[in-house]
């Protein structure tokens, strides 16, 4: 890969230093924004809900997911696409010459799908409210793009419906953005959006709350750092969000799924890191 492998030696001192320096300016937030008191952290919400998914990468490995979708055509059997690294996080690799078997060669993907705890698949169904949280590290080589780049999405497996909710890396001219979107709604509106640049090369926290249904709800909090005290980069919420279970279930996916029809300067060998996955049902 064009960039060094993960910062395996990322020390606690360095992480804390990054958090201290991570203050961002006034965030951009679209959709129906939460106001008033600071948002509840994923941990505090979990205390009032049932924590169902909390995989330990070193013991669960890839069994924390229903499956991995990468190099489905078998073009690069020597490549390692999703691995446990350092014992505490997952690394998702993608190369600029990867191509997915869908889309006629116009896209690529390295994704995990679903949530599995101790052999049981967790399923988000109509009428249920779920909170999902995780920490994520985005390197300089992972760019926002003019076409789609999803680094999180929800779909319905039985009919391959969706995506319904996405977290996207976008680009408008020279400005790159991180966008939480109600993708299946008309116009795929933003729930929350902010500048990508201040959130790179450090661990940040993503917190979602979903109420599943044809007229569901979705909220997203993005923290510039880790822990409940990390500053909020952006937050937003939206009602009348389309995310039905389709008589099946909503299934989250993590990783990199992007069009290669963006500028070639934005389609690089790169990676994405995740750790501290949690999912709770109210």
C-alpha positions as CSV (number, residue, x, y, z in Angstrom):
1,X,0.0,0.0,0.0
2,X,1.1,3.6,-0.6
3,X,0.8,4.4,3.0
4,X,2.4,2.8,6.1
5,X,0.3,0.2,7.8
6,X,-1.7,1.2,10.8
7,X,-0.2,3.2,13.5
8,X,0.3,0.1,15.6
9,X,2.5,2.0,18.0
10,X,-0.1,4.7,18.5
11,X,0.6,5.4,22.1
12,X,-1.8,6.6,24.7
13,X,0.1,9.8,25.1
14,X,-0.2,10.4,21.3
15,X,-3.9,9.6,21.3
16,X,-4.5,12.0,24.2
17,X,-2.4,14.7,22.5
18,X,-4.4,14.3,19.3
19,X,-7.6,14.6,21.3
20,X,-6.4,17.8,23.0
21,X,-5.5,19.3,19.7
22,X,-8.7,18.2,17.9
23,X,-11.0,21.1,18.6
24,X,-12.9,22.0,15.5
25,X,-14.7,25.2,14.5
26,X,-18.4,25.6,14.3
27,X,-19.7,22.4,12.8
28,X,-21.9,22.1,9.7
29,X,-25.1,20.3,10.7
30,X,-28.0,19.6,8.4
31,X,-31.3,18.0,9.0
32,X,-33.2,18.4,12.3
33,X,-30.5,19.2,14.8
34,X,-30.5,18.3,18.4
35,X,-30.2,21.4,20.6
36,X,-29.9,22.2,24.3
37,X,-27.9,19.9,26.5
38,X,-24.9,18.0,25.2
39,X,-25.9,14.7,23.6
40,X,-25.9,11.6,25.6
41,X,-22.9,9.4,24.9
42,X,-23.3,5.9,23.5
43,X,-22.2,4.5,26.9
44,X,-24.9,6.4,28.8
45,X,-27.5,5.3,26.3
46,X,-26.3,1.7,26.6
47,X,-26.8,1.9,30.4
48,X,-30.5,2.3,29.8
49,X,-30.7,-0.3,27.1
50,X,-29.6,-3.9,26.5
51,X,-26.0,-4.2,25.3
52,X,-26.1,-7.0,22.7
53,X,-23.0,-6.6,20.5
54,X,-19.5,-5.9,21.9
55,X,-17.1,-8.1,20.0
56,X,-13.5,-8.5,21.2
57,X,-11.4,-8.5,18.0
58,X,-8.7,-10.7,19.5
59,X,-11.1,-13.5,20.4
60,X,-14.1,-13.0,18.0
61,X,-12.0,-12.2,15.0
62,X,-14.1,-12.0,11.8
63,X,-16.9,-14.1,13.5
64,X,-18.1,-10.8,14.9
65,X,-19.7,-10.3,11.5
66,X,-22.1,-12.3,9.3
67,X,-19.6,-12.1,6.5
68,X,-16.9,-10.2,4.5
69,X,-17.5,-8.8,1.0
70,X,-14.2,-8.2,-0.7
71,X,-12.5,-9.4,-3.9
72,X,-15.7,-11.4,-4.7
73,X,-14.4,-12.2,-8.1
74,X,-11.2,-13.8,-6.7
75,X,-8.8,-11.5,-8.7
76,X,-6.4,-11.0,-5.8
77,X,-6.3,-14.1,-3.6
78,X,-3.0,-13.1,-2.0
79,X,-4.4,-9.9,-0.5
80,X,-5.6,-9.6,3.0
81,X,-8.7,-7.4,3.0
82,X,-10.1,-7.5,6.5
83,X,-7.8,-8.4,9.4
84,X,-7.5,-8.0,13.2
85,X,-4.5,-5.8,13.8
86,X,-2.8,-5.2,17.2
87,X,-5.3,-7.3,18.9
88,X,-7.8,-4.5,19.5
89,X,-9.0,-3.2,16.1
90,X,-10.1,-4.3,12.6
91,X,-8.2,-3.1,9.5
92,X,-10.1,-2.9,6.2
93,X,-7.7,-2.6,3.2
94,X,-8.6,-1.6,-0.3
95,X,-6.4,-1.2,-3.4
96,X,-7.1,1.2,-6.3
97,X,-7.2,-1.7,-8.8
98,X,-9.8,-3.7,-6.9
99,X,-13.2,-4.2,-8.6
100,X,-16.4,-5.5,-7.3
101,X,-18.5,-8.1,-9.2
102,X,-21.4,-5.6,-9.3
103,X,-21.7,-2.4,-11.3
104,X,-19.9,-3.6,-14.4
105,X,-16.5,-2.6,-13.1
106,X,-17.3,0.9,-11.9
107,X,-16.9,0.2,-8.1
108,X,-15.0,-1.5,-5.4
109,X,-15.7,-2.8,-1.9
110,X,-14.1,-4.1,1.2
111,X,-17.0,-4.4,3.7
112,X,-18.1,-6.5,6.7
113,X,-21.8,-7.1,7.1
114,X,-24.0,-7.7,10.1
115,X,-23.5,-8.1,13.8
116,X,-22.9,-11.5,15.5
117,X,-22.4,-12.0,19.2
118,X,-21.3,-15.4,20.5
119,X,-22.7,-17.1,17.3
120,X,-26.1,-15.2,17.4
121,X,-26.9,-12.8,14.5
122,X,-28.5,-9.6,15.7
123,X,-31.3,-8.2,13.6
124,X,-32.8,-4.7,13.7
125,X,-36.6,-4.9,13.0
126,X,-39.5,-2.5,12.6
127,X,-40.5,-0.6,15.7
128,X,-37.2,-1.3,17.5
129,X,-34.8,1.4,18.6
130,X,-31.1,0.6,18.4
131,X,-27.9,2.5,19.4
132,X,-24.7,1.6,17.5
133,X,-21.3,3.1,18.3
134,X,-17.7,2.6,17.3
135,X,-14.4,4.3,17.0
136,X,-12.8,4.9,13.5
137,X,-9.5,6.0,12.1
138,X,-9.3,7.5,8.7
139,X,-5.8,8.0,7.1
140,X,-4.8,10.8,4.7
141,X,-5.0,8.4,1.8
142,X,-8.7,7.9,2.3
143,X,-10.3,10.7,0.3
144,X,-13.7,12.2,-0.1
145,X,-14.9,11.7,-3.7
146,X,-17.3,13.3,-6.2
147,X,-19.1,10.0,-6.7
148,X,-20.2,7.7,-3.9
149,X,-17.9,6.5,-1.1
150,X,-19.8,4.8,1.7
151,X,-17.9,3.9,4.9
152,X,-21.1,2.7,6.7
153,X,-24.5,1.7,5.3
154,X,-27.6,-0.3,6.2
155,X,-29.4,-2.6,3.9
156,X,-32.0,-5.4,4.0
157,X,-30.5,-8.7,3.1
158,X,-33.5,-10.6,1.6
159,X,-34.1,-8.1,-1.2
160,X,-30.7,-6.4,-1.2
161,X,-32.7,-3.2,-0.5
162,X,-31.0,0.1,0.3
163,X,-28.7,1.6,1.2
164,X,-31.1,3.2,3.7
165,X,-28.6,5.1,6.0
166,X,-25.0,5.9,5.0
167,X,-21.9,7.6,6.3
168,X,-20.2,9.0,3.2
169,X,-17.0,10.7,2.3
170,X,-17.9,13.4,-0.1
171,X,-16.2,16.2,-2.1
172,X,-17.3,19.6,-3.4
173,X,-14.4,21.1,-5.2
174,X,-11.4,21.1,-2.8
175,X,-13.5,20.6,0.3
176,X,-14.0,17.0,1.6
177,X,-16.8,16.1,3.9
178,X,-18.0,13.4,6.2
179,X,-21.8,13.1,5.8
180,X,-24.4,11.0,7.6
181,X,-27.3,10.6,5.2
182,X,-30.8,9.3,5.0
183,X,-29.9,7.8,1.7
184,X,-33.2,6.1,0.8
185,X,-35.2,9.3,1.4
186,X,-35.9,11.5,-1.6
187,X,-32.7,13.5,-2.4
188,X,-30.7,11.5,0.1
189,X,-30.6,14.4,2.6
190,X,-27.9,14.9,5.2
191,X,-28.6,14.1,8.8
192,X,-25.3,15.7,9.7
193,X,-22.3,16.9,7.8
194,X,-18.9,18.3,8.6
195,X,-15.5,19.0,7.2
196,X,-13.4,15.8,6.9
197,X,-9.9,17.3,7.3
198,X,-9.9,17.8,11.1
199,X,-11.1,14.2,11.6
200,X,-8.3,12.4,9.8
201,X,-5.3,10.5,11.3
202,X,-6.9,10.1,14.7
203,X,-9.4,7.9,16.4
204,X,-12.9,9.5,16.4
205,X,-16.2,8.2,17.6
206,X,-19.4,7.6,15.6
207,X,-22.7,7.2,17.5
208,X,-26.0,6.2,15.7
209,X,-29.5,5.9,17.1
210,X,-32.1,4.3,14.8
211,X,-35.8,3.6,15.1
212,X,-36.5,1.1,12.4
213,X,-39.5,1.5,10.1
214,X,-40.8,3.1,6.9
215,X,-41.2,6.3,8.8
216,X,-38.3,5.8,11.2
217,X,-35.9,8.0,12.9
218,X,-32.1,8.4,12.7
219,X,-29.6,10.4,14.7
220,X,-25.9,10.7,14.4
221,X,-23.2,12.1,16.7
222,X,-19.6,12.4,15.5
223,X,-17.0,13.1,18.2
224,X,-13.6,14.4,17.4
225,X,-11.8,12.0,19.7
226,X,-12.7,9.1,21.9
227,X,-14.6,8.8,25.2
228,X,-17.8,10.5,26.3
229,X,-16.0,13.7,26.9
230,X,-14.6,14.1,23.4
231,X,-15.8,17.2,21.6
232,X,-18.7,16.9,19.3
233,X,-17.7,17.7,15.7
234,X,-21.3,17.5,14.4
235,X,-24.6,16.0,15.4
236,X,-28.0,15.8,13.8
237,X,-31.3,13.9,13.9
238,X,-34.1,13.4,11.4
239,X,-37.7,12.0,11.5
240,X,-39.6,10.3,8.7
241,X,-36.5,8.4,7.7
242,X,-37.0,5.5,5.4
243,X,-35.4,2.4,6.9
244,X,-38.0,-0.5,6.9
245,X,-37.1,-4.1,7.7
246,X,-38.8,-5.3,4.5
247,X,-40.2,-8.3,6.5
248,X,-36.5,-9.1,7.0
249,X,-34.1,-6.9,9.0
250,X,-31.9,-3.8,8.7
251,X,-28.3,-4.9,8.6
252,X,-25.4,-2.6,9.1
253,X,-22.2,-2.7,7.0
254,X,-18.8,-1.2,7.7
255,X,-15.8,-0.7,5.4
256,X,-15.1,1.1,2.1
257,X,-17.6,0.9,-0.8
258,X,-16.9,3.4,-3.5
259,X,-17.2,4.3,-7.2
260,X,-14.0,4.4,-9.2
261,X,-15.5,7.0,-11.5
262,X,-14.3,9.8,-9.3
263,X,-11.0,11.5,-10.0
264,X,-8.1,9.0,-10.1
265,X,-6.3,11.2,-7.5
266,X,-9.0,10.3,-5.0
267,X,-8.9,6.5,-5.6
268,X,-5.8,5.4,-3.8
269,X,-4.5,2.3,-2.0
270,X,-5.9,2.9,1.5
271,X,-7.4,1.5,4.6
272,X,-9.9,2.2,7.4
273,X,-9.7,1.1,11.0
274,X,-12.5,0.3,13.5
275,X,-12.6,-0.7,17.2
276,X,-14.9,-0.7,20.2
277,X,-18.0,-1.8,18.3
278,X,-21.2,-1.7,20.5
279,X,-24.9,-2.2,19.7
280,X,-27.7,-1.9,22.2
281,X,-31.5,-2.3,21.8
282,X,-33.8,-0.1,23.9
